[in-house]
Amino acid sequence: MDWNHISDEELLELESRLSFAFFWNEANSNPGPGYGLIADRAPGAKGICSVASVGFGLTGVAIAAKRGWVSHPEAEQRALGTLTTLMNHAEQVNGFFYHFLDMETGRRSRNCEVSIIDTALAAAGALAVGEYFGGEVQELADQLYRRINWPWYRNPDTNQFYMGYSPERGFFGAWNSYAEQFMMYFLAAASPTYPTDPDMFYNFRRLRGSYGDSPEFVYTWFGSLFAFQFSHAWFDLRGKVDRDGYDWWQNSVSATQANRQFCIDHEAEFTTFGPNAWGLTACDGPHGYSGRYGSAPSGENNEQHKPDGTIPPAGAAGSVVFAPQEVKRALRHYTTYPELWGEYGFKDAYNLDVEPHWFGSDYIGIDKGITLLMIENYRSGFVWDTFMKSPHAVRGLELCGFRSQPVRPSVWE
């Protein structure tokens, strides 16, 4: 690949198209109960579907149809078949899916939990693809959404969602601090069948801090960028504030700025880091997958999860709407490592601070997914425009007290 003769726009197109290829090629396309289920990762973990991957992949089908990467009939058939699988075959409890499913049977895999966040990601993808195709696809998407019994997952003593549930141990944990869960509050409040109290949005802790010259913002437990990205991939919060007047779009801009500055400030310590190599977020590393990669400030003691030099391209790519120029420079930098590129675009992560230098072999669905959706939002706003046509999305924001305000710039000086 001659990267010197590819424009930024061409690079974004290529990474987007190949990211979509992951969701198209790594889905079960065989007739049967697992049709449309998408792998958690590839080439590793064959046969294991991530429900979150399905949510990103459904939205990706609409993007691909719009851009002509696949034909409209092919895309519609894949969307319809996938939603049929989710409705009729994927194992669930009260409308909530298990985190991982067997790709052939749709049954629970790995003795995993019933996951509210992965269900919310799947529901967001379903509503997005329903708005795009309409007709039977939209009917199935609406049925899937209406089936979710949100109050069942709520702790009445705290007015917070539990973190997880399994038949063996019952409910456990709590979504008690800021993370990627905004879509849960919005979708649950707007449910026509099983609504929850919109005040749940205001019942999690808001830990505030700053790093370097970044403005103060509400930070996450591990400082991982995905938490500032996932809900924003579907819900367009530009120019909106909550009932307390807080701007969560700007919050993600500030978090992106802090994450990049953290990597710049630690450039002397980690060879991998630099102004064009940043975006600490959950990803593969030399010792396996870790959800604790992140930057200061964070609610966790940084001594317990120090960076090790691992950088995932999706960390920056998923923030392209918040810092376009900085992200494009980072993606350009990543192209200088041939080992980091393959059939689905950028591989999950790399690390130059170990010997030998480590380059991940896998592509992870949620990382290719946030890359695909956010690049499309940056280029055209398509996912936002499509998803926000859903009356459920609009009503969810309204019920949770969001209102319009003048749009701020999305990048810093």
C-alpha positions as CSV (number, residue, x, y, z in Angstrom):
1,M,0.0,0.0,0.0
2,D,1.4,3.4,-1.0
3,W,0.2,5.5,1.8
4,N,2.0,8.6,0.6
5,H,-0.5,9.0,-2.3
6,I,-3.7,8.4,-0.3
7,S,-5.5,11.5,0.9
8,D,-7.0,11.7,4.4
9,E,-10.5,11.2,2.9
10,E,-9.3,8.1,1.0
11,L,-7.8,6.7,4.2
12,L,-11.0,7.3,6.1
13,E,-13.0,5.6,3.3
14,L,-10.6,2.6,3.2
15,E,-10.6,2.1,7.0
16,S,-14.4,2.4,7.1
17,R,-15.0,0.0,4.3
18,L,-12.6,-2.6,5.7
19,S,-14.1,-2.1,9.2
20,F,-17.5,-2.9,7.7
21,A,-16.0,-6.0,6.0
22,F,-15.3,-7.4,9.4
23,F,-19.1,-7.3,10.3
24,W,-20.1,-8.6,6.9
25,N,-17.6,-11.4,6.6
26,E,-17.4,-12.5,10.3
27,A,-21.2,-12.9,10.6
28,N,-22.9,-16.3,10.3
29,S,-24.4,-16.2,6.8
30,N,-25.7,-19.8,7.0
31,P,-29.4,-20.4,7.2
32,G,-30.3,-21.4,10.8
33,P,-30.8,-20.1,14.3
34,G,-27.5,-18.3,14.3
35,Y,-27.9,-16.3,11.1
36,G,-26.5,-12.8,11.3
37,L,-24.7,-13.3,14.6
38,I,-21.3,-11.6,14.5
39,A,-18.0,-12.7,15.9
40,D,-16.6,-11.1,19.0
41,R,-13.2,-11.0,17.3
42,A,-11.3,-12.5,14.4
43,P,-9.4,-14.6,13.6
44,G,-9.4,-15.6,17.3
45,A,-12.4,-16.9,19.3
46,K,-14.2,-18.5,16.4
47,G,-17.8,-19.4,17.0
48,I,-18.3,-16.8,19.7
49,C,-20.7,-14.0,19.0
50,S,-20.6,-10.7,20.8
51,V,-24.1,-9.1,21.1
52,A,-22.4,-5.7,21.1
53,S,-20.8,-6.6,17.8
54,V,-24.2,-7.3,16.4
55,G,-25.4,-3.8,17.4
56,F,-22.5,-2.1,15.7
57,G,-22.8,-4.5,12.7
58,L,-26.5,-3.8,12.2
59,T,-25.8,-0.1,12.0
60,G,-22.9,-0.9,9.7
61,V,-25.2,-2.6,7.3
62,A,-27.1,0.7,6.8
63,I,-23.9,2.5,6.3
64,A,-22.8,0.0,3.7
65,A,-26.0,0.2,1.8
66,K,-25.9,4.0,1.8
67,R,-22.3,4.0,0.5
68,G,-22.8,1.2,-2.0
69,W,-20.4,-1.2,-0.4
70,V,-23.1,-3.9,-0.7
71,S,-26.4,-3.7,-2.6
72,H,-29.5,-2.4,-0.9
73,P,-31.3,-5.8,-1.2
74,E,-28.4,-7.7,0.2
75,A,-28.1,-5.3,3.1
76,E,-31.8,-5.4,3.9
77,Q,-31.9,-9.2,3.8
78,R,-28.9,-9.3,6.2
79,A,-30.6,-6.8,8.6
80,L,-34.0,-8.7,8.4
81,G,-32.4,-12.1,9.0
82,T,-30.2,-10.8,11.9
83,L,-33.2,-9.2,13.7
84,T,-35.2,-12.4,13.2
85,T,-32.4,-14.3,14.9
86,L,-32.4,-11.8,17.8
87,M,-36.1,-12.1,18.2
88,N,-36.6,-15.8,17.8
89,H,-33.4,-17.7,18.5
90,A,-30.9,-15.6,20.6
91,E,-31.1,-16.6,24.2
92,Q,-32.4,-13.8,26.4
93,V,-34.0,-13.1,29.8
94,N,-36.8,-10.5,30.0
95,G,-35.6,-9.1,26.6
96,F,-31.9,-8.8,27.7
97,F,-29.4,-10.8,25.8
98,Y,-26.4,-12.7,27.1
99,H,-23.1,-11.0,26.5
100,F,-21.8,-13.8,24.3
101,L,-23.7,-16.3,22.2
102,D,-22.8,-19.4,20.3
103,M,-22.8,-18.3,16.7
104,E,-24.5,-21.4,15.4
105,T,-27.2,-21.9,18.0
106,G,-27.8,-18.5,19.5
107,R,-27.5,-20.0,23.0
108,R,-25.5,-18.6,25.9
109,S,-21.8,-19.0,25.6
110,R,-18.9,-19.1,28.1
111,N,-21.3,-19.1,31.1
112,C,-21.5,-15.3,30.6
113,E,-23.8,-12.7,32.2
114,V,-27.1,-11.3,30.9
115,S,-25.8,-7.9,29.8
116,I,-27.8,-4.7,29.9
117,I,-25.1,-2.6,28.1
118,D,-24.6,-5.1,25.3
119,T,-28.4,-5.4,25.0
120,A,-28.6,-1.6,24.7
121,L,-26.0,-1.6,22.0
122,A,-27.9,-4.2,20.1
123,A,-31.1,-2.2,20.5
124,A,-29.5,1.0,19.3
125,G,-28.2,-0.9,16.2
126,A,-31.7,-2.4,15.6
127,L,-33.5,1.0,15.8
128,A,-30.9,2.5,13.5
129,V,-31.2,-0.1,10.8
130,G,-35.0,-0.1,11.3
131,E,-35.1,3.7,10.6
132,Y,-33.0,3.2,7.4
133,F,-34.9,0.3,5.8
134,G,-38.4,0.8,7.3
135,G,-41.0,-1.9,6.6
136,E,-40.5,-5.3,8.2
137,V,-37.0,-4.4,9.4
138,Q,-38.4,-1.5,11.4
139,E,-41.3,-3.7,12.7
140,L,-38.9,-6.3,14.0
141,A,-36.6,-3.6,15.5
142,D,-39.5,-2.1,17.3
143,Q,-40.6,-5.5,18.7
144,L,-37.1,-6.2,19.9
145,Y,-37.0,-2.8,21.7
146,R,-40.4,-3.1,23.2
147,R,-39.6,-6.6,24.6
148,I,-36.8,-5.3,26.9
149,N,-38.1,-5.2,30.5
150,W,-35.9,-2.3,31.8
151,P,-37.3,-2.1,35.3
152,W,-36.4,-5.7,35.9
153,Y,-32.7,-4.7,35.7
154,R,-33.1,-1.7,38.1
155,N,-32.1,-1.7,41.7
156,P,-35.1,0.0,43.5
157,D,-33.0,0.9,46.5
158,T,-30.6,3.0,44.5
159,N,-32.5,3.8,41.3
160,Q,-29.5,2.6,39.4
161,F,-29.2,-0.3,37.0
162,Y,-27.3,-3.3,38.2
163,M,-24.0,-4.0,36.3
164,G,-24.9,-7.6,35.5
165,Y,-27.1,-10.6,36.1
166,S,-26.6,-14.3,35.8
167,P,-28.9,-17.2,36.7
168,E,-26.2,-18.6,39.0
169,R,-25.5,-15.5,41.1
170,G,-28.4,-13.1,40.5
171,F,-27.8,-9.4,40.1
172,F,-24.5,-7.9,40.9
173,G,-22.6,-4.6,40.7
174,A,-24.0,-1.2,39.8
175,W,-23.8,1.4,37.1
176,N,-23.0,4.0,39.7
177,S,-20.5,6.2,37.9
178,Y,-20.2,7.8,34.5
179,A,-19.3,5.4,31.7
180,E,-20.7,4.3,28.3
181,Q,-24.2,3.7,29.6
182,F,-26.1,6.8,28.6
183,M,-28.0,4.9,25.9
184,M,-29.4,2.7,28.7
185,Y,-31.1,5.6,30.4
186,F,-32.5,7.2,27.2
187,L,-33.8,3.9,25.7
188,A,-35.3,2.8,29.1
189,A,-37.0,6.1,29.8
190,A,-38.6,6.1,26.4
191,S,-39.8,2.5,26.4
192,P,-43.5,2.3,25.4
193,T,-43.9,-1.0,27.3
194,Y,-41.4,-1.1,30.2
195,P,-40.3,2.5,31.0
196,T,-38.0,3.5,33.9
197,D,-37.7,6.7,35.8
198,P,-35.9,9.3,33.8
199,D,-34.2,10.5,37.0
200,M,-32.0,7.4,36.8
201,F,-29.9,9.5,34.5
202,Y,-29.1,11.8,37.4
203,N,-28.4,9.1,40.0
204,F,-24.9,8.1,39.1
205,R,-21.8,9.7,40.5
206,R,-20.2,12.5,38.5
207,L,-16.5,12.5,39.4
208,R,-14.9,15.7,38.1
209,G,-11.3,16.4,37.3
210,S,-8.9,17.6,34.6
211,Y,-5.5,16.7,33.2
212,G,-3.0,19.2,31.8
213,D,-4.7,22.1,30.1
214,S,-7.9,20.3,29.5
215,P,-11.1,21.8,31.0
216,E,-12.6,20.0,34.0
217,F,-14.8,17.1,32.9
218,V,-16.7,14.1,34.3
219,Y,-14.3,11.2,34.1
220,T,-14.6,7.5,34.1
221,W,-13.3,4.8,36.4
222,F,-10.4,3.7,34.2
223,G,-10.1,6.7,31.9
224,S,-10.8,4.6,28.8
225,L,-11.9,6.6,25.8
226,F,-14.6,4.1,24.7
227,A,-16.7,5.2,27.6
228,F,-16.8,8.8,26.1
229,Q,-17.7,7.4,22.7
230,F,-20.2,4.6,22.6
231,S,-23.5,6.4,23.4
232,H,-22.4,9.3,21.2
233,A,-22.1,7.0,18.2
234,W,-25.9,6.9,18.0
235,F,-27.3,9.7,20.1
236,D,-26.5,13.1,18.7
237,L,-25.8,15.3,21.8
238,R,-24.2,18.2,19.8
239,G,-25.7,21.4,20.9
240,K,-27.6,19.9,23.8
241,V,-27.4,20.1,27.6
242,D,-29.1,18.1,30.3
243,R,-31.5,19.6,32.8
244,D,-28.5,20.7,35.0
245,G,-27.1,22.6,32.0
246,Y,-24.2,20.1,31.5
247,D,-22.8,19.6,28.0
248,W,-21.9,15.9,27.6
249,W,-20.6,16.5,24.1
250,Q,-18.0,18.9,25.4
251,N,-17.3,16.5,28.1
252,S,-16.1,14.0,25.5
253,V,-14.1,16.6,23.7
254,S,-12.3,17.5,27.0
255,A,-11.7,13.8,27.7
256,T,-10.2,13.3,24.3
257,Q,-7.9,16.3,24.8
258,A,-6.8,14.9,28.2
259,N,-6.1,11.4,26.8
260,R,-4.0,12.8,24.0
261,Q,-2.1,15.1,26.3
262,F,-1.4,12.2,28.7
263,C,0.3,10.3,25.9
264,I,2.3,13.3,24.9
265,D,3.4,13.8,28.5
266,H,4.5,10.2,28.8
267,E,6.3,10.0,25.4
268,A,9.7,9.8,27.1
269,E,8.5,6.9,29.1
270,F,6.8,4.9,26.4
271,T,8.2,4.6,22.9
272,T,4.8,4.0,21.4
273,F,3.2,7.2,22.8
274,G,3.3,10.6,21.2
275,P,1.2,13.4,19.7
276,N,0.1,11.1,16.9
277,A,0.0,7.9,18.9
278,W,-2.7,8.2,21.6
279,G,-6.2,7.0,22.4
280,L,-5.9,4.8,25.5
281,T,-8.9,2.6,25.7
282,A,-9.9,-1.1,26.3
283,C,-8.1,-3.3,23.9
284,D,-5.8,-6.2,23.4
285,G,-2.3,-5.9,24.8
286,P,0.8,-8.1,24.9
287,H,-0.7,-10.0,27.9
288,G,-4.2,-10.3,26.6
289,Y,-7.3,-8.1,26.6
290,S,-7.6,-5.4,29.2
291,G,-10.5,-3.1,30.0
292,R,-8.2,-1.0,32.2
293,Y,-6.1,0.9,29.6
294,G,-6.8,4.5,30.1
295,S,-5.4,7.9,31.1
296,A,-5.6,10.4,34.0
297,P,-7.8,11.5,35.5
298,S,-9.6,8.3,36.5
299,G,-11.5,7.0,39.5
300,E,-9.1,4.1,39.8
301,N,-5.7,4.3,41.4
302,N,-3.4,4.7,38.4
303,E,-0.7,2.7,40.2
304,Q,-2.9,-0.3,39.7
305,H,-3.3,0.0,36.0
306,K,-0.3,1.9,34.7
307,P,0.0,2.2,30.9
308,D,2.4,-0.3,29.3
309,G,2.8,1.3,25.9
310,T,-0.1,-0.3,24.2
311,I,-2.0,1.9,21.7
312,P,-5.2,0.8,19.9
313,P,-6.0,2.7,16.7
314,A,-9.7,2.6,17.6
315,G,-9.0,4.8,20.6
316,A,-8.3,7.8,18.4
317,A,-10.6,6.8,15.5
318,G,-13.6,6.6,17.8
319,S,-13.0,10.3,18.8
320,V,-12.7,11.6,15.2
321,V,-15.9,13.6,15.7
322,F,-14.4,15.3,18.8
323,A,-10.9,16.0,17.4
324,P,-10.9,15.5,13.6
325,Q,-7.4,16.8,12.7
326,E,-5.6,15.2,15.6
327,V,-7.3,11.8,14.8
328,K,-6.5,12.0,11.1
329,R,-2.8,12.7,11.9
330,A,-2.9,9.7,14.3
331,L,-4.4,7.4,11.7
332,R,-1.8,8.5,9.2
333,H,0.9,7.7,11.8
334,Y,-0.5,4.2,12.3
335,T,-0.1,3.5,8.5
336,T,3.7,3.7,9.0
337,Y,3.5,0.2,10.7
338,P,2.8,-2.4,8.0
339,E,2.3,-5.0,10.8
340,L,-0.7,-3.0,12.1
341,W,-2.7,-3.3,8.8
342,G,-4.6,-6.2,7.4
343,E,-7.8,-7.4,5.7
344,Y,-10.1,-5.5,8.0
345,G,-8.0,-2.3,8.2
346,F,-6.1,-1.4,11.4
347,K,-5.6,-4.4,13.7
348,D,-6.6,-3.9,17.4
349,A,-3.4,-2.6,19.0
350,Y,0.4,-2.4,19.0
351,N,3.1,-1.9,21.5
352,L,6.7,-0.8,20.8
353,D,7.7,-1.0,24.5
354,V,8.2,-4.7,24.6
355,E,10.8,-6.9,22.9
356,P,10.1,-8.0,20.3
357,H,7.7,-5.3,19.3
358,W,4.1,-6.5,19.7
359,F,1.4,-6.1,17.1
360,G,-2.0,-7.6,17.8
361,S,-3.2,-10.4,15.5
362,D,-6.9,-9.9,16.0
363,Y,-9.6,-7.4,15.1
364,I,-12.2,-6.8,17.8
365,G,-15.8,-6.2,16.9
366,I,-16.6,-3.3,19.3
367,D,-13.3,-1.5,18.3
368,K,-14.0,-1.9,14.5
369,G,-17.6,-0.8,15.3
370,I,-16.9,2.4,17.1
371,T,-14.3,3.2,14.3
372,L,-16.9,2.6,11.6
373,L,-19.7,4.5,13.1
374,M,-17.7,7.5,14.3
375,I,-15.9,8.0,11.0
376,E,-19.3,7.9,9.2
377,N,-20.7,10.5,11.6
378,Y,-17.6,12.7,11.0
379,R,-17.9,12.3,7.2
380,S,-21.7,12.6,6.8
381,G,-23.6,12.6,10.1
382,F,-25.4,9.6,8.6
383,V,-25.7,7.5,11.8
384,W,-26.9,10.4,13.9
385,D,-29.3,11.6,11.2
386,T,-30.8,8.1,10.8
387,F,-31.0,7.1,14.4
388,M,-32.3,10.4,15.6
389,K,-35.4,9.9,13.3
390,S,-36.5,7.3,15.8
391,P,-39.2,8.7,18.1
392,H,-37.8,6.6,20.9
393,A,-34.4,8.3,20.6
394,V,-36.0,11.8,20.6
395,R,-38.4,11.0,23.4
396,G,-35.6,9.4,25.5
397,L,-33.5,12.6,25.4
398,E,-36.6,14.8,26.1
399,L,-37.7,12.7,29.1
400,C,-34.2,12.9,30.5
401,G,-34.3,16.6,30.4
402,F,-32.0,17.4,27.4
403,R,-32.6,20.7,25.7
404,S,-30.9,22.6,22.8
405,Q,-28.2,25.2,23.2
406,P,-25.8,26.9,20.7
407,V,-23.3,24.4,19.3
408,R,-19.8,24.7,20.5
409,P,-16.7,24.0,18.4
410,S,-15.8,20.3,18.6
411,V,-12.0,20.8,18.6
412,W,-9.6,22.7,20.8
413,E,-7.2,25.3,19.8
